[in-house]
């Protein structure tokens, strides 16, 4: 299973051609943080624990499944596998990315 730093690098590659989406999203996974700054052009990815519009908490394994389309994010939320704190509409911006 990839580490948080490997996943951060993968997300950076995926977002290199992405358009800004105007939100800051933090993933709190297995004691670490992945921070997406969708206000930058192109969006940036880091492991900074900065303030975000929404924080999505869950396991690294579940996050990888969602990224790889092996798990639906909305179903994961309803099943309690991931939790949101903050602006739910900010989390919806992710549907354009994954």
N, C-alpha and C positions, 0 to 999 in steps of 0.2 A: 504494500500500500504506500502511495506517495506521502511524503512529509508535507507539512504546511509550507515550507520554503519551496519545495518542488511544485506544489499546487499554485503558489503565488507566481512562479515563473511561467507556468502553463497559462494562467489567466492573463498575464502580461502579453504573451504571444497572441492569445485570442482577441485581445482588445486593441492591438496595434492599429487596425484599420477602422475601429468603431467610432461612431459619432458620440459626442457628449450627450448624456441623458439627464443632466441637471440635478442629480441626487448623489449623496454620499452614503455608502452602504458598508456596514461593518459585519463581518462574519466572525462570531466567537465560536471557535471549534477546538475541542480537546485541549483547552488551556491556552490556545494561541489566538491570534487575530489576523484576519485578512481584510484589508481596507480598500474599497473601490471608490475612487474619486471621479464620479461621473460629471463633475463640473469642469474638469480639465479637458483639453483637446490635444491629443486623444485622451480618453479616460486612463487613469493610472491605477496601479495596484501596488500595495505595500503591506508591510506587517506592522505599520504604525497603529497605535491604539488611540486614534483621533476621534473627535466628536462626529457623529453620523446622524443622518435623518432617520435611519432605521438600523437596528441591530438584529441580526438573524443568528440564533444560537442552535447548535446541533453538533453531531459528531462529524469528524472528518470523512468517515466512511459514507455516511448519508449524503454529505455535501458532494462528494465525488459521484455518487449514484445520480444525483439530480443534474450535475453538470453533463454527465454522459447519457442523459435521458433514459436511465434505467429506473428512475423513480420520478413521479410527478410531484413538483414542489407543493401544489395545492393539497394533494392527498397527504403528503408528508406533514403539512401543517395541521390538517384535520386529525391525523393519527397521533399528533403530539411528538413526532420525530424531530421537528424543528419548531422553534418558538420565535415570534416577532415581538420587538419592543420598539415603539415609535411609529413612524408614518408608514402605514401599510401600502399606500400608493407608491412610495419610494421603492418598496420591494417589488411591486408590479413592473417597474422599469427593467428588472432583470429578465423578464420574458422576451425582451428584444435581443438579449445577449446570449441566452442559453436555449 
